[in-house]
Amino acid sequence: MTKRILLALLGLMIIAGTLAGIKVLQIRHLLAVGAKMLPPPETISTTQAQAQSWEALVSASASVEAVQGVMVAAEQPGKVVAINFTPGSFVRKGELLVQLDTSAEEAQLRAIESSRNLASTNLRRLSALADKGLISRTEYDTAEAGFKLAKAQTENVQAVINKKNIRAPFSGRLGIRQINVGQILKEGQEIVSLQTLDPVFINFALPQQELERIAAGMEVRVKGDGGGDQVLTGTISTIDPKVDAITRNIRVQATVANTKELLRPGMFVQASVLLPEQAKVVVIPGTAVSYAPYSDSVFVVEKKKDEKSGQEVTALRQQFVRLGEKRGDFVTILSGLNEGETVASTGVFKLCNGQFVVVNNSIVPSFELQPKLENN
């Protein structure tokens, strides 16, 4: 019985060993075939690295500031009897915005004006008598002083009334109303924001190394989130004579026309100073770059001899590059690629080093330095 069991186990082991050997041979054969197989060539479009002359720009993040901007406030305490403006509207200098209650001051003004008129009449009479020598000089001086006092009191009350009729100190656009009719205002209480929006100041800072390259009057281009692709132009109006001791930056202020009011005070924008010289750069489309955390690269297209078939084929060589400024659809190459070299222009995410390719430029996307958004 024991012999039969041993023979059965031995037979099973022989069968298992035979099957395992067959499988090993099959796997080895498949691996050998796979090593000889090559993926089919990938169809790509190509472009050449071009040398271009770009406008030399110095760019910085900037903020918008109103040329004139205040929070209109009450100079005198009083009750609001009329609001003569619409929030968000444009007002001219001197337009009446708010009227405070001036009934007490107007009554006081009428009483003082009566005293002033009487003092003026007395002064004229005494002046005629003084010319004839019928009164003393002291009497005339007393009458003259009384008239001047009444006149000063009249002007003082009139000034209080004027301050309670609150007017726009300059032309601009109003903000959100902060008061209501019937409200009792305190001295200095805020009423409404008033901002001049055309033109506006653009404030930004540049490293001290750029000081010798910039000057007042240079063109500045401004692009903000609110203007879409529109770029506004202005000029440098002021360069601060003092360099910040902490950041070693110098403050620059430009004045930009803002007729459509696309820029608002406090807005974040990008400012670029146009320098007089032209920059020589080597550029490729941004789609030709394979972006990666460790380093950016491009795939150079070159002819090489296939070691297996001996034929000339088109293959890719992954080349690491250092990128510079980006404008529109193009990016500058600081190092790693020379002018005239051909690179894959699209679909680089699916390419790999040494891959065989077929070039087909019958359908090539259009690359522009100043592209425009369109609904295609």
Residue pairs with C-beta under 8 A, 6 or more apart in sequence:
38 356
39 355
39 356
41 313
41 314
41 355
41 356
41 357
41 358
42 350
42 351
42 355
42 356
42 357
42 358
43 357
43 358
43 359
43 360
44 301
44 344
44 345
44 346
44 347
44 351
44 357
44 358
44 359
44 360
45 344
45 345
45 346
45 359
45 360
45 361
45 363
45 364
45 365
46 301
46 342
46 343
46 344
46 345
46 359
46 361
47 284
47 285
47 288
47 342
47 343
47 345
47 364
47 367
48 340
48 341
48 342
48 343
49 282
49 283
49 284
49 333
49 337
49 338
49 339
49 340
49 341
49 342
49 343
50 282
50 283
50 284
50 339
51 280
51 281
51 282
51 283
51 339
52 280
52 281
52 282
52 283
52 330
53 278
53 279
53 280
53 281
54 278
54 279
54 281
54 283
54 325
54 327
54 332
55 274
55 275
55 278
55 279
56 274
56 275
56 276
56 277
56 278
56 279
57 221
57 272
57 273
57 274
57 275
58 206
58 210
58 213
58 214
58 272
58 273
58 275
59 270
59 271
59 272
59 273
60 204
60 205
60 206
60 270
60 271
60 272
61 204
61 268
61 269
61 270
61 271
62 202
62 203
62 204
62 222
62 268
62 269
62 270
62 271
63 202
63 203
63 204
63 266
63 267
63 268
63 269
64 200
64 201
64 202
64 203
64 224
64 263
64 264
64 265
64 266
64 267
64 269
65 200
65 201
65 202
65 203
65 265
65 266
66 172
66 195
66 196
66 197
66 200
66 201
66 265
67 196
67 199
67 200
67 201
67 255
68 170
68 172
68 195
68 196
69 172
69 193
69 194
69 195
69 196
69 265
70 169
70 193
70 194
71 190
71 191
71 192
71 193
71 194
72 97
72 166
72 168
72 169
72 190
72 191
72 192
72 193
72 194
73 188
73 189
73 190
73 191
74 98
74 100
74 166
74 185
74 186
74 187
74 188
74 189
74 191
75 163
75 166
75 187
75 188
76 100
76 160
76 163
76 164
76 187
77 184
77 185
77 186
77 187
78 100
78 101
78 102
78 164
78 184
78 185
79 100
79 101
79 182
79 183
79 184
79 185
80 98
80 99
80 100
80 101
80 179
80 180
80 181
80 182
80 183
80 184
80 185
81 99
81 100
81 101
81 181
82 98
82 99
82 181
83 97
83 98
83 177
83 179
83 180
83 181
84 95
84 96
84 97
84 98
84 99
85 91
85 95
85 97
85 98
85 174
85 177
85 192
86 174
87 174
87 175
87 176
87 177
87 192
88 173
88 174
88 175
88 176
89 173
89 174
90 171
90 172
90 173
90 174
91 97
91 168
91 171
91 172
91 173
91 174
91 194
92 168
92 171
93 168
93 169
93 170
93 171
94 167
94 168
95 167
95 168
96 165
96 166
96 167
97 166
97 167
97 168
97 174
97 191
97 192
98 165
98 166
98 179
98 191
99 164
99 165
99 166
100 164
100 165
100 166
100 185
101 164
102 160
102 161
102 164
102 165
105 157
105 160
105 161
105 164
106 161
108 157
109 154
109 157
109 158
109 161
112 150
112 153
112 154
112 157
113 154
115 150
115 153
116 147
116 150
116 151
116 153
116 154
118 150
119 143
119 146
119 147
119 149
119 150
119 151
120 147
120 150
122 143
122 146
122 147
123 143
123 144
123 146
123 147
126 135
126 139
126 140
126 143
127 140
129 135
129 140
130 137
130 139
130 140
166 191
168 194
169 194
170 194
170 196
171 196
172 194
172 195
172 196
172 197
173 194
173 195
173 196
173 197
173 261
174 192
174 193
174 194
175 192
175 193
175 194
175 195
176 192
176 193
177 191
177 192
178 190
178 191
178 192
179 185
179 189
179 191
179 192
185 191
195 264
195 265
197 258
197 261
197 263
197 264
197 265
198 257
198 258
198 259
198 261
199 234
199 255
199 256
199 257
199 258
200 255
200 256
200 258
200 263
200 265
201 237
201 253
201 254
201 255
201 256
202 220
202 222
202 234
202 253
202 254
202 255
202 256
202 263
202 269
202 271
203 251
203 252
203 253
204 251
204 252
204 254
204 271
205 244
205 247
205 249
205 250
205 251
205 252
206 214
206 249
206 250
206 252
206 273
207 248
207 249
207 250
208 243
208 248
208 249
208 250
210 250
211 239
211 243
211 250
213 275
214 236
214 239
214 252
214 273
214 275
215 236
215 239
216 235
216 236
216 237
216 238
216 239
217 235
217 236
218 235
218 236
218 273
218 274
218 275
219 233
219 234
219 235
219 273
219 274
220 233
220 234
220 235
220 236
220 254
220 256
220 271
220 272
220 273
220 274
221 231
221 232
221 233
221 271
221 272
221 274
222 231
222 232
222 233
222 234
222 254
222 256
222 263
222 269
222 270
222 271
222 272
223 230
223 231
223 232
223 269
223 270
223 272
224 232
224 262
224 263
224 267
224 268
224 269
224 270
225 267
225 268
225 269
226 262
226 263
226 264
226 267
227 262
227 263
228 373
229 372
229 373
230 262
232 256
232 257
232 258
232 262
232 263
233 256
233 257
234 254
234 255
234 256
234 257
235 254
235 255
236 252
236 253
236 254
236 273
237 253
237 254
237 255
238 252
238 253
239 250
239 251
239 252
239 253
240 250
240 251
240 252
240 253
242 250
243 249
243 250
244 250
244 251
252 273
254 271
256 263
263 269
281 324
281 325
281 332
281 333
282 332
282 333
282 337
282 338
282 339
283 330
283 331
283 332
283 333
284 298
284 330
284 331
284 333
284 337
284 343
284 345
285 329
285 330
285 331
285 345
285 365
285 367
286 326
286 329
286 330
286 331
287 329
287 345
287 346
287 348
287 365
287 367
288 298
288 299
288 343
288 344
288 345
288 346
288 348
289 296
289 297
289 298
289 321
289 323
289 331
289 348
290 296
290 297
290 298
290 299
290 318
290 348
290 349
290 351
295 320
296 320
296 321
296 322
296 323
297 318
297 319
297 320
297 321
298 318
298 319
298 321
298 336
298 337
298 343
298 344
298 348
299 316
299 317
299 318
299 319
299 343
299 344
299 348
299 351
299 353
300 316
300 317
300 318
300 319
300 337
300 341
300 342
300 343
301 314
301 315
301 316
301 342
301 343
301 344
301 357
301 359
302 314
302 315
302 316
302 317
302 342
303 312
303 313
303 314
303 315
304 312
304 313
304 315
305 311
305 312
305 313
306 312
306 313
306 356
313 356
314 356
314 357
314 358
314 359
315 354
315 355
315 356
315 357
316 344
316 351
316 352
316 353
316 354
316 355
316 357
317 353
317 354
318 352
318 353
319 336
319 337
320 336
321 333
321 334
321 335
321 336
321 337
322 333
322 334
322 335
322 336
323 331
323 332
323 333
323 334
324 331
324 332
324 333
324 334
325 331
325 332
326 332
327 369
328 367
328 368
328 369
328 370
328 371
329 367
329 368
329 369
329 371
330 367
330 369
337 343
344 351
344 357
345 364
345 365
346 365
351 357
